[in-house]
Amino acid sequence: MAQFDIHRNVGKHRNSVPFVIVVQSSLFDGYRRRVVIPLVKKGELERLPNQRLNPSFKIKNVTVVLHPLEIVSIVNEQLGEHVGSLATEGDAIIAALDELFTRAFG
């Protein structure tokens, strides 16, 4: 599993969140868990508060939105089928995490 790999969500919310993306560094591949961010179907979100925080992508003909406020760590066995990678969008994903963690003004 590489950073920015996309996996099917096999959890109970898979209809609204069809995919998750691995965001942790490969430095931690020895651990049995992966930090992932849900990729939510665009139509499921009422509003996008910030394009930098919530970039959108098209995966398997589904438009999804990165939802870093729902970041979670899961055991490797809970990751569904590998369906692709967003490595070419790595800068946008890191920018979203930067927005979440380092741009707090209050």
N, C-alpha and C positions, 0 to 999 in steps of 0.2 A: 504494500500500500504506500503510495507516494503522496506527498503533499499536493493538494488540489485534485486528488482523485474523487470521482463522483460515484456514489453507490445508491442503489435503490433503497428506499426506506421500507423496511419490513414491519414497522411498528403500527400501532392502531390508528395513527393519523396519516397513513400513506396516501389516502385520497387527496388530501389538501397539501400534504408535504411529500411529494413523490420521490424526492432525492435528498441526500445529505452530501456535504463535501468535507473531506478530511483537510484540516487546516494546520495540524501540528507538524513541526519540523521532523524530518527523517532522523534527526539526532536521537529521537525517542522511540524509534521502531522496536527496540527491545522490550518495551512495556506491552502489556496485554490490552491496553485501552487506546482509543483514538479520540482526539478532540475533533468534533464535527459541528458544522453549522447547517441548519435546515435550509433547503431550497424550496420555498413555498410557491404554490401556483399563484400567479399574479392576481387573478380574480378573487382569491381568498382574502387579500388584504384590503381593508377599507381605504387606507391612504398610505402613501409612502412618505414618511416624515423627512427623508433626506436622501437624495439620489446617491450621495457619496457613501452613506451608511447602508443603503439598500440597492446595490446595482442589480440589474436584471440580466438574465442569460436565457438562451434557448437550448434546451436539452431534449433530445428525442422528440422534437416538434412540440415541446411544451415550454411556454414562457414561464420562467420561475424567477423568484426574487430571493437574494441572499438575506437571511434574517438573523444577524449576529446577536441580537438580544436574546435569542433562544439557544445560544451555544451550549454544548453539552459534551461530556465524555462518556463513551460507551465501550463495552468490551468488544474486541475484534470479532467475536462470533456473532454479534448482533448486526454487523454490517451486511447489507444485502449484496446482490450481484453488482460487480464493477461494471459501469456503463460508459465511462469516459473520463476525461480530464478537463479541467479548466486552467491548466498550467499557463496557457497563453493569456489568461485573464488574471494572473497572479497579482499584478500591481493593483488592480481594482479591488481585489479581495483583501490584500494587505492594507490598502487605503481605508476600507470599511472598518477593519479592526483598529486601525490608527484612530479613526473618528470615534469609535466606541471607547477606547481606552485612554487616549492621550489628549483629547480635545475637550476635556471637561472644564467648564468655566464657572462653576459655582457649586 
